[in-house]
Amino acid sequence: MRVMLDTNLRSYLGDAGMVRTFDAEVTRRSIRVMMAPSTLVEVLGHPKLDVR
């Protein structure tokens, strides 16, 4: 199964401290997480390296 995440959802996971839980569940269920290319460009343009 593939899932495409919106920027807002990925940001919410980070803000809520749920990235490790999300990543573990994705791995457990063999889900491929896809990101739209525009999302990746948006992330790379963020001025704070620790947020990227």
Phi, psi and omega in degrees: 000142175243142179230132177257126182263142173277152179306317183297321180292316179297319177297318179299317179301318179293315180297326182275358181069031185252009184298313180296319178296315179298312181298320179295318180291320177299316179295314181300323183265004180055047179262137175263121180267126181250147176234138177294142180306325179296328178293317180296320178296320179298316180295315181296334180276356182291133185290337183265114182299323182291339179276329181302000000 
